[in-house]
Amino acid sequence: MKKFHITTFGCQMNKHDSERMAGLLIERGYAPCGDPTEADVIIFNTCAVRQHAEDRFFGNLNNLKADKKANPDLIIAVGGCVAQAERELILEKCPHVDIVFGTHNMPNLGFMVEAAEQGRRAVCAVADEIEILPTAVPSAREEAHHAWVPIIIGCNNFCSYCIVPHTRGRETSRTQEDIVSEVERLVSEGVIEITLLGQNVNSYGRDIYGGSRFAQLLNRLNNVAGLSRIRFMTSHPKDLTDDIIYAIANGDKICEHVHLPVQAGSDRLLRAMNRKYTKEGYLATISKIYEAIPGVSITTDIMVGFPGETEEDFLHTLDVVEKARFDSAFTFIFSPREGTPAATMANEVPAGIKSERFDRLLALLNGINLENNLALLGQELEVFVESVSKRDDSILTGRTRTNKIVNFEGSADLVHTEAVTRITQAKTWSLRGELLEVAVKS
């Protein structure tokens, strides 16, 4: 039996796409393997959002030149957002690559692998529009009790720094009936937690229903029997409406966690980013969330060093962090992406200033995160047990409904159950607890 290995870069949507790629190849008789040196087919599922991820991908790809020379029958495939945006560059720089396929062509991966095996010529398939929804193909999930469920693919927002609308295309929603049917099937297979995915989940349904139906979808999924937890990402602040907030507050299965990327606190920068909200508007939404959803955790994305960012602009970002009290944040330094308006903007921020601001931002975020965690000491929290610690097999690791990591002593048979723990220790990035009871056996 021939084997395949997939290396995934980037977001949760990419992780799920890799599960779909695995499902397609397994369906055609291939077997997954953890060691790429044992694989007959090596696939890179790429990310174009950050330059760092793209550089890592090209580095890993170039490292395979010697493997390809030693084994000409090895098939090397490149998919994902870099393939969608830079197909010619990949084939020019890396002639040892056999397959290049875009984000819209993933459903045909099995055919492309077979064509490469038979023809031994490079296969390049990069469509500009979705022909087959990726959700229509099989998936080999990494976790038996958790599933990614895409509800909308693509983005219409065109933030000035973002390449995603160019690599994922325009927003394309699935029908509510299709999503509910998939979730019911997943529950019948043992899934108890799902994460709804979209570049902007709040836009769900606009292309097929004439307006957002995300709140309605959350309410319908909350009624699926056997499902315990519903998560979602990512939300755009301009589209997080009151009905969505109320759906989270009133849905007993919808986790009290909202990921709401702010990117910057300066209105001037937000306009340049084409984010379509203001600092005041963002903070007003945060206040609504805190008021409506007791105990909620709010996480975010923050960019440092956008072209033209001044010290005053950066201080507005720090002010948002202080007032929003984020539980955690994905922080990154601006990375120009060719083909976006921001890539040609003047007034680049010097590297030293970007680095210094980045460190200040992290120090503030870490302090607030620790304060938020310290406030949980003594509380009894429901935890979904995900795994046994790699360092100590007497320690279990799980997540609260608010997406906090909790480590506690327990036996391995509790993995994939829900348990109640009392928090005994708080750290910046995790909590320590003691097991009180098992809530639900799955």
C-alpha positions as CSV (number, residue, x, y, z in Angstrom):
1,M,0.0,0.0,0.0
2,K,1.4,3.4,-1.0
3,K,1.7,6.0,1.7
4,F,1.2,9.8,1.9
5,H,2.3,12.6,4.2
6,I,0.8,16.0,4.5
7,T,2.5,19.1,6.0
8,T,0.0,21.9,6.9
9,F,0.7,25.6,7.2
10,G,-1.7,28.3,8.4
11,C,-5.2,28.5,9.7
12,Q,-7.9,26.1,10.9
13,M,-9.5,26.1,7.4
14,N,-6.2,24.7,6.1
15,K,-6.1,22.1,8.8
16,H,-9.5,21.0,7.7
17,D,-8.6,21.0,4.0
18,S,-5.7,18.7,4.9
19,E,-8.2,16.3,6.5
20,R,-10.1,16.4,3.3
21,M,-7.0,15.7,1.3
22,A,-6.3,12.7,3.5
23,G,-9.8,11.5,3.1
24,L,-9.5,11.6,-0.7
25,L,-6.3,9.7,-0.8
26,I,-7.4,7.1,1.7
27,E,-10.5,6.6,-0.4
28,R,-8.2,5.7,-3.3
29,G,-6.2,3.2,-1.3
30,Y,-3.3,5.3,0.0
31,A,-2.3,5.1,3.7
32,P,-1.2,8.1,5.9
33,C,2.2,8.0,7.5
34,G,3.8,10.3,10.0
35,D,7.3,10.2,8.6
36,P,7.7,11.9,5.2
37,T,10.8,9.8,4.4
38,E,8.5,6.8,4.2
39,A,6.0,8.5,2.0
40,D,5.3,7.9,-1.7
41,V,3.4,11.1,-1.9
42,I,4.3,14.3,0.0
43,I,1.8,17.2,0.1
44,F,2.4,20.7,1.3
45,N,-0.8,22.6,2.2
46,T,0.4,26.2,2.1
47,C,-0.5,29.5,3.7
48,A,0.0,32.9,2.1
49,V,-1.2,35.1,4.9
50,R,2.3,35.7,6.5
51,Q,5.7,35.8,4.8
52,H,7.2,33.7,7.5
53,A,4.9,30.7,6.7
54,E,5.6,31.1,3.0
55,D,9.3,31.1,3.6
56,R,9.1,28.0,5.8
57,F,7.2,26.2,3.1
58,F,9.7,27.1,0.3
59,G,12.6,26.0,2.7
60,N,10.9,22.6,3.3
61,L,10.1,22.2,-0.3
62,N,13.7,22.9,-1.4
63,N,14.9,20.3,1.1
64,L,13.2,17.6,-0.9
65,K,15.3,18.1,-4.0
66,A,17.8,15.5,-2.9
67,D,15.0,13.1,-2.0
68,K,13.4,13.5,-5.4
69,K,16.8,12.9,-7.1
70,A,17.3,9.7,-5.1
71,N,13.8,8.5,-5.7
72,P,12.3,9.8,-9.0
73,D,9.0,8.0,-8.3
74,L,8.4,10.2,-5.2
75,I,5.4,12.5,-5.9
76,I,5.6,16.0,-4.5
77,A,2.4,18.1,-4.4
78,V,1.8,21.7,-3.4
79,G,-1.7,23.0,-2.6
80,G,-3.3,25.8,-0.7
81,C,-3.1,29.5,-0.8
82,V,0.5,29.9,-2.0
83,A,-0.3,27.5,-4.9
84,Q,-3.4,29.5,-5.8
85,A,-1.4,32.8,-5.9
86,E,2.0,31.7,-7.1
87,R,1.7,28.7,-9.4
88,E,4.2,29.9,-11.9
89,L,6.8,30.8,-9.3
90,I,6.5,27.3,-7.7
91,L,7.0,25.5,-10.9
92,E,9.9,27.8,-11.9
93,K,11.8,27.7,-8.6
94,C,11.0,24.0,-7.8
95,P,11.1,21.8,-10.9
96,H,11.1,18.7,-8.7
97,V,7.4,19.5,-7.9
98,D,4.9,17.2,-9.6
99,I,1.6,18.7,-8.7
100,V,0.5,22.3,-8.0
101,F,-3.2,22.7,-7.1
102,G,-5.2,25.7,-6.0
103,T,-7.6,26.1,-3.1
104,H,-10.6,25.4,-5.5
105,N,-9.0,22.3,-6.9
106,M,-8.5,20.2,-3.8
107,P,-11.5,17.9,-4.5
108,N,-9.6,16.6,-7.6
109,L,-6.4,15.7,-5.7
110,G,-6.8,11.9,-6.1
111,F,-7.1,12.2,-9.9
112,M,-4.1,14.5,-10.0
113,V,-1.9,12.1,-8.0
114,E,-2.9,9.3,-10.3
115,A,-2.1,11.4,-13.4
116,A,1.3,12.3,-12.0
117,E,2.0,8.6,-11.3
118,Q,1.1,7.6,-14.8
119,G,2.4,10.5,-16.8
120,R,5.4,11.6,-14.8
121,R,4.7,15.2,-16.0
122,A,4.0,18.2,-13.8
123,V,0.2,18.7,-13.2
124,C,-1.0,22.2,-12.6
125,A,-4.6,22.8,-11.7
126,V,-5.6,26.3,-10.4
127,A,-9.2,27.4,-10.9
128,D,-10.4,30.9,-10.2
129,E,-13.8,29.8,-8.8
130,I,-15.2,27.0,-6.7
131,E,-16.5,24.2,-8.8
132,I,-17.0,21.5,-6.1
133,L,-17.4,22.5,-2.5
134,P,-14.6,20.9,-0.5
135,T,-17.3,19.8,2.0
136,A,-18.6,17.4,-0.6
137,V,-15.5,15.2,-0.4
138,P,-14.5,12.7,2.4
139,S,-12.6,13.8,5.5
140,A,-10.1,11.8,7.6
141,R,-10.5,13.7,11.0
142,E,-7.5,13.9,13.2
143,E,-9.7,13.9,16.3
144,A,-12.5,11.4,16.8
145,H,-14.5,13.6,19.1
146,H,-13.9,17.0,17.5
147,A,-14.7,18.1,13.9
148,W,-14.1,21.2,11.8
149,V,-17.2,22.2,9.9
150,P,-16.8,24.9,7.2
151,I,-19.9,26.9,6.8
152,I,-18.7,29.6,4.4
153,I,-15.6,29.7,2.2
154,G,-13.9,32.9,0.9
155,C,-14.1,36.6,1.8
156,N,-15.6,39.8,0.4
157,N,-14.0,42.2,2.8
158,F,-10.7,43.0,1.0
159,C,-8.7,44.3,4.0
160,S,-5.8,46.2,2.4
161,Y,-3.1,43.9,3.9
162,C,-4.9,40.5,3.2
163,I,-4.4,38.1,0.3
164,V,-7.2,35.8,1.3
165,P,-9.9,37.1,-1.0
166,H,-7.4,36.6,-3.9
167,T,-6.6,33.0,-2.8
168,R,-9.9,31.7,-1.4
169,G,-12.2,33.7,-3.7
170,R,-15.6,35.3,-2.9
171,E,-17.9,34.2,-0.1
172,T,-19.7,30.9,-0.8
173,S,-22.0,29.6,1.8
174,R,-23.4,26.1,2.3
175,T,-27.1,25.7,3.0
176,Q,-28.3,25.4,6.5
177,E,-29.8,22.0,5.7
178,D,-26.4,20.7,4.4
179,I,-24.6,21.9,7.5
180,V,-27.1,20.5,10.0
181,S,-27.1,17.2,8.2
182,E,-23.3,17.0,8.4
183,V,-23.3,17.8,12.1
184,E,-26.0,15.2,12.8
185,R,-23.9,12.6,10.9
186,L,-20.7,13.7,12.8
187,V,-22.6,13.2,16.1
188,S,-23.7,9.8,15.0
189,E,-20.0,9.0,14.5
190,G,-19.1,10.1,18.0
191,V,-18.3,13.8,17.6
192,I,-19.3,15.9,20.6
193,E,-17.6,19.2,19.8
194,I,-17.6,21.1,16.5
195,T,-15.9,24.2,15.3
196,L,-17.7,26.2,12.6
197,L,-15.2,27.7,10.1
198,G,-15.2,30.7,7.8
199,Q,-13.0,33.6,6.9
200,N,-15.9,35.6,8.3
201,V,-18.5,33.4,9.9
202,N,-20.8,36.4,10.6
203,S,-21.3,36.8,6.8
204,Y,-22.7,33.2,6.6
205,G,-25.7,33.0,4.2
206,R,-25.6,36.4,2.6
207,D,-24.8,35.0,-0.8
208,I,-27.7,32.5,-0.8
209,Y,-30.3,34.0,1.6
210,G,-29.8,37.7,1.0
211,G,-28.6,38.4,4.5
212,S,-26.6,36.9,7.3
213,R,-28.2,33.7,8.8
214,F,-25.3,32.9,11.3
215,A,-27.4,33.5,14.4
216,Q,-30.2,31.3,13.0
217,L,-27.6,28.6,12.1
218,L,-26.2,28.7,15.7
219,N,-29.7,28.3,17.1
220,R,-30.5,25.3,14.8
221,L,-27.2,23.6,15.7
222,N,-27.8,24.2,19.4
223,N,-30.8,21.8,19.0
224,V,-28.8,18.9,17.6
225,A,-29.1,16.0,20.0
226,G,-25.9,14.5,21.3
227,L,-23.8,17.6,20.5
228,S,-22.1,19.1,23.6
229,R,-20.0,22.1,22.4
230,I,-20.2,24.5,19.4
231,R,-17.3,26.8,18.7
232,F,-16.7,29.1,15.7
233,M,-14.1,31.3,14.1
234,T,-13.4,33.9,12.7
235,S,-15.7,36.8,13.3
236,H,-15.4,40.2,11.7
237,P,-16.2,43.1,14.2
238,K,-18.3,45.0,11.7
239,D,-20.6,42.0,11.3
240,L,-21.0,40.8,14.9
241,T,-24.6,41.8,15.3
242,D,-26.8,41.7,18.4
243,D,-28.6,38.6,17.3
244,I,-25.3,36.6,17.1
245,I,-24.4,37.8,20.6
246,Y,-27.7,36.7,22.0
247,A,-27.5,33.4,20.2
248,I,-24.2,32.7,22.0
249,A,-25.6,33.9,25.3
250,N,-28.8,31.7,25.1
251,G,-27.3,28.6,23.5
252,D,-26.4,26.1,26.1
253,K,-24.1,24.3,23.7
254,I,-22.5,27.4,22.2
255,C,-19.2,28.0,24.0
256,E,-18.6,31.3,25.7
257,H,-15.7,32.3,23.6
258,V,-15.5,35.0,20.9
259,H,-12.5,35.5,18.6
260,L,-12.8,39.0,17.4
261,P,-9.7,40.4,15.5
262,V,-9.2,44.1,16.2
263,Q,-5.8,44.4,14.2
264,A,-5.2,48.0,15.4
265,G,-6.7,50.6,17.8
266,S,-6.1,53.7,15.6
267,D,-9.1,54.9,13.5
268,R,-6.6,56.2,11.0
269,L,-5.0,52.8,10.6
270,L,-8.3,51.0,10.6
271,R,-9.4,53.1,7.6
272,A,-6.1,52.4,5.8
273,M,-6.6,48.7,6.5
274,N,-10.2,48.9,5.1
275,R,-11.6,47.3,8.3
276,K,-14.9,49.3,8.2
277,Y,-15.2,49.9,12.0
278,T,-13.8,52.4,14.5
279,K,-12.0,52.0,17.8
280,E,-15.2,53.3,19.6
281,G,-17.4,50.9,17.7
282,Y,-15.2,47.9,18.4
283,L,-15.1,48.7,22.1
284,A,-18.9,49.1,22.1
285,T,-19.2,45.6,20.7
286,I,-16.9,44.2,23.3
287,S,-19.0,45.8,26.0
288,K,-22.1,44.2,24.6
289,I,-20.4,40.8,24.6
290,Y,-19.3,41.1,28.2
291,E,-22.7,42.3,29.3
292,A,-24.7,39.6,27.5
293,I,-22.4,36.6,28.1
294,P,-21.2,36.2,31.8
295,G,-17.8,34.6,32.0
296,V,-17.0,35.0,28.3
297,S,-13.5,35.0,27.0
298,I,-12.6,37.3,24.1
299,T,-9.5,36.7,22.0
300,T,-8.2,38.7,19.1
301,D,-5.6,39.3,16.4
302,I,-3.3,42.4,16.6
303,M,-0.9,43.7,13.9
304,V,2.1,45.8,14.7
305,G,4.0,47.9,12.2
306,F,1.3,48.6,9.5
307,P,2.7,51.1,7.1
308,G,2.6,54.6,8.6
309,E,1.9,53.4,12.1
310,T,3.0,56.2,14.5
311,E,3.6,56.0,18.3
312,E,0.2,57.6,18.8
313,D,-1.4,55.0,16.6
314,F,0.3,52.3,18.6
315,L,-0.8,53.8,21.9
316,H,-4.4,53.5,20.7
317,T,-3.8,49.8,20.2
318,L,-2.5,49.4,23.7
319,D,-5.6,51.3,25.0
320,V,-7.9,48.9,23.3
321,V,-6.0,46.0,24.9
322,E,-6.3,47.6,28.3
323,K,-10.0,48.2,27.9
324,A,-11.0,45.0,26.2
325,R,-9.1,42.7,28.6
326,F,-8.4,40.0,26.0
327,D,-7.8,36.5,27.3
328,S,-5.2,35.9,24.5
329,A,-4.2,37.3,21.2
330,F,-2.5,36.2,18.0
331,T,0.1,38.9,17.5
332,F,2.2,39.5,14.5
333,I,4.3,42.1,12.7
334,F,3.0,43.4,9.4
335,S,4.1,41.3,6.5
336,P,3.5,42.8,3.0
337,R,1.8,40.5,0.6
338,E,2.3,41.1,-3.1
339,G,-1.0,41.9,-4.8
340,T,-2.5,43.8,-1.8
341,P,-2.8,47.6,-1.5
342,A,-0.7,47.6,1.7
343,A,2.3,46.1,-0.1
344,T,2.8,49.4,-2.0
345,M,2.0,51.8,0.8
346,A,4.7,54.3,1.8
347,N,6.1,55.1,5.3
348,E,7.3,51.6,6.2
349,V,7.9,51.4,9.9
350,P,11.6,50.6,10.8
351,A,12.3,47.1,11.9
352,G,13.7,48.2,15.3
353,I,10.6,50.2,16.1
354,K,8.3,47.3,15.1
355,S,10.2,44.9,17.3
356,E,10.1,47.3,20.3
357,R,6.4,47.9,19.9
358,F,5.8,44.2,19.5
359,D,7.6,43.5,22.8
360,R,5.5,46.1,24.6
361,L,2.3,44.7,23.3
362,L,3.2,41.2,24.4
363,A,4.2,42.4,27.9
364,L,0.8,44.1,28.3
365,L,-1.2,41.1,26.9
366,N,0.7,38.6,29.1
367,G,0.0,40.6,32.2
368,I,-3.7,40.9,31.4
369,N,-3.9,37.2,30.5
370,L,-2.4,36.2,33.9
371,E,-4.8,38.5,35.7
372,N,-7.8,36.9,33.9
373,N,-6.5,33.5,34.8
374,L,-5.9,34.4,38.5
375,A,-9.5,35.4,38.7
376,L,-10.5,31.8,38.0
377,L,-8.8,30.4,41.1
378,G,-11.2,28.3,43.2
379,Q,-13.8,28.2,40.4
380,E,-15.3,24.9,39.3
381,L,-15.1,24.6,35.5
382,E,-16.3,22.1,33.0
383,V,-13.4,20.7,30.9
384,F,-13.4,18.6,27.8
385,V,-10.5,16.2,28.2
386,E,-8.4,16.2,25.1
387,S,-5.3,14.1,25.8
388,V,-2.8,12.7,28.2
389,S,0.3,14.9,28.8
390,K,3.3,13.9,26.7
391,R,5.6,14.6,29.7
392,D,3.6,12.9,32.4
393,D,1.0,10.2,31.8
394,S,-0.7,10.9,35.1
395,I,-1.7,14.4,33.9
396,L,-4.6,15.1,31.6
397,T,-5.1,18.2,29.4
398,G,-8.4,19.7,28.4
399,R,-10.2,22.9,27.5
400,T,-12.9,24.9,29.2
401,R,-15.9,26.2,27.3
402,T,-14.0,29.5,27.2
403,N,-11.0,27.8,25.5
404,K,-8.7,27.9,28.6
405,I,-6.2,25.0,28.8
406,V,-6.5,23.1,32.1
407,N,-4.0,20.4,33.3
408,F,-5.0,18.0,36.1
409,E,-4.3,14.5,37.5
410,G,-6.5,11.8,36.2
411,S,-6.6,8.4,34.4
412,A,-6.3,8.0,30.6
413,D,-9.8,6.5,30.3
414,L,-11.1,10.1,31.0
415,V,-9.8,11.3,27.6
416,H,-12.7,12.4,25.4
417,T,-15.0,12.9,28.3
418,E,-16.3,16.1,30.0
419,A,-15.1,16.6,33.6
420,V,-15.6,19.2,36.3
421,T,-12.3,20.6,37.8
422,R,-11.6,23.1,40.5
423,I,-8.9,25.6,39.5
424,T,-6.0,25.5,41.9
425,Q,-3.2,27.3,40.1
426,A,-3.1,30.0,37.4
427,K,-0.3,30.6,34.9
428,T,-0.1,33.0,31.9
429,W,-1.1,30.4,29.3
430,S,-2.7,27.6,31.3
431,L,-4.5,26.6,34.5
432,R,-4.0,23.7,36.9
433,G,-7.0,22.0,38.4
434,E,-8.2,19.1,40.5
435,L,-10.7,16.6,39.3
436,L,-14.1,16.8,41.0
437,E,-16.3,14.6,38.8
438,V,-16.9,13.2,35.4
439,A,-19.7,15.1,33.8
440,V,-20.5,13.1,30.6
441,K,-19.1,9.8,29.4
442,S,-18.9,9.5,25.6
